[in-house]
Amino acid sequence: MNKKENINIDKSFPLVGAFLATAFGALILTKSSGLSLIVTFLPAIPIAFLGFWLISWRRGHNYQCVLPVYLFAVAWQLLHFAEEYITGFNAQFPDIVDGSPAYPIETFVLFNMVAYFFFILGAVFGLIGRHKIFMLPVWFFAVYGVCGNAIAHVIFAVINNGYFPGLITALGYFIIGPILIKRLVEAPKLNN
């Protein structure tokens, strides 16, 4: 395959990213208990796609400086999930948003485990392997999994007038989030 063919193939991958982001958005629309996922996850999708497109796709970077912070954030997310799981987030989250029914615990666990699978694939193939399309889950995790969790849990605690499931570990994201986003944005360009 010559260089011109490589360029043409590479140009199609942002369309794959746009398709994946759209498919994820459609999944959120159809699986949300009331408005809970729609008002939290859905706004993060275009923001994550913009980060992916403007920074990771168009510029290309060496993300070795991002990897330790990203992996720490994923590890922290596992603690966050444990706090949510044992304190009943699956029931209180849709209820506080609009009084919708609880997510069945099996659905809640499955959704989170599948998400973590893609976040880890983002680390392996995006940050380490430098396959640009895998930066999309990295950006979504940074935007919503980290920064969105911090903001949303504080808002839920204010609405709840006290502790809301997941609040304690979500507070750590106010430190982790800015560091992760800064590293993603400021990662050195690849030397081609």
Secondary structure, DSSP 8 states (H G I E B T S, - for coil): --HHHHHHHHHHHHHHHHHHHHHHHHHHHHH-STTHHHHHTTTHHHHHHHHIIIIIITT-B-GGGTHHHHHHHHHHHHHHHHHHHHHTHHHHHHHHHHS-----HHHHHHHHHHHHHHHHHIIIIIIIT--GGGHHHHHHIIIIIIIIHHHHHHHHHHHHTS--TTHHHHHTHHHHHHHHHHHHHH--B---
